Amino acid sequence: MGDWYVKSNRESGDGYSDIVVIVESEEIGIIIEIRYAENGKYDTACKKAMEQIDTDGYTAELREDVFCTIIKLGIACFRKKCGVVAEKETL
């Protein structure tokens, strides 16, 4: 879409987030972290993905750029299925 920017493996905070989507016109930033769900343990892998977003500071740059909404997605994949955990922060 016109004002949507998608970046992969972008350095942010203390590491590299898997995917960052920026919607400038809406002041929305989306951080996506993807994990492999060992033996189909989706909840565990999603939780680890969300923890990584927080502990590695992946949202820091979005906060510095004063995005009004930050959406964090932890995605866990196993074979042909996936689980998703989402969290929305409004600043």
Secondary structure, 3 states (H helix, E strand, C coil): CCCEEEEEEEEECCEEEEEEEEEHHHCEEEEEEEEECHHHCHHHHHHHHHHHHHHCCCCHHHHHCCCCEEEEEEEEEECCEEEEEEEEEEC
